[in-house]
Amino acid sequence: MWGIELTPEIPVSAVADLAADAEDAGFDAVFASCHYNNREPFVALDRIAAATETVRLGPGVANPYDTHPVKLASQVATVDEVSDGRAVLGLGAGDASTLQNLGVERDRPLRRVLEAMKVSQDLWAGERVDHDGTFVARDAGLNYEVGEIPVYVGAQGPHMLRMAGKHADGVLVNASHERDLSWSADRVAEGVEDRVVSGDVDVAAFASVSIAEDADAALEAARPPVAFIAAGAAPPVLERHGIDAERASDIGEAIEAGEFSAAFERVTERMLAAFCIAGDPDDVAEQLAAVGEHVDSVVAASPLGPNQEQAVSLLADAFDAAGV
C-alpha cells in the first residue's frame, strides 16, 4: 500500500484537492490526521470521498478519548457509506500533549484502543453492545447496515505493536527510521504468533515525510511534526537514537503551552534524522527504499513538504524510484 496523510490545517476543500491529486498519482490510501486544533477530519474525509473514486480513506489516527468509541465507530461507518465501502479506521491512543489541553487523561491506552476496536467491529457487524471497561456503552447499536472496515492500529511502543499483531488488520508504525521499523516489525511478529483473528496483518510505516527539490527547505518543513513526535517518543526510542530526553520533554512542555514556534526551534538535527524522511527526491527515494526492507506498506505522513501540491507528485516519483 502506498498511503498519504493529509492534515486539515488547510481548508478542507484544499485537502480534498490534494487527495484527488494523490489518487491520480497512484496512491492507494488517504488518511486525514486528527487533532482538535485543526479542522474537523471527518468533514475533510467526506470531501475526500466526493473528490476520489478508488483510494481507501479514513482518520489517521483517531483516538477513543476525545470522542466516545461508539460515536467514533458511527463516524467511520458513515465515511464508509459515503465512499461506497472505501473506509479504513486508523485508531491510536492519541497525542498526549494535545489531549492534556482538553483535560483528558490518557489512562490505560492499550486497553482503551483494543476495546474501542472490538466494540466498533461488533457495532459494524450489527450487534447491540453492552460494555463496561475503560469506557461504558449500554445497549448501543447503529441504526444502519455497515460493511467490513479494516482497522489499523497506530503504534510505537512494544505492547501496542504486539496487540496490533494479535488483533488488528494492520498497524501504522509511528516511525521513519529503519532501525525503529526493524525493531517494530519484530514486535508485531511476536503478536502475530498469538493472532486471534483471520488474515495477515499489514505492517505499514506511518512515516513523517518532507520532500522538495531543495533539501534544506524540506528539512525545515519537517520541524513541526518532528517536534510532536519527539515530545511523545518513549524513553527507549530516544535512547536508541541518542536523543536528549530532557530536551524532548522541553519540546512537549512548549507544545502544551501553545508555544509552537519555541517547540519547533528546539528540534535538533539528530531528531530530524531519527523521526522523519526528508530531503530532495533522491534523498527521499533512498530512505524509502531502506524503510521498505522492514515493512509491507508505507504511509507518507505530515508535513510532506514546503509545497504540498508539488510534494504529492514528487513523492509518487520517489515511491516508484524506491520500489516500495
Summary of the structure (lengths in Angstrom):
residues: 324
radius of gyration: 18.4
end to end distance: 8.6
largest distance: 55.8
contacts: 1182
relative contact order: 0.13
helix: 50%
strand: 18%
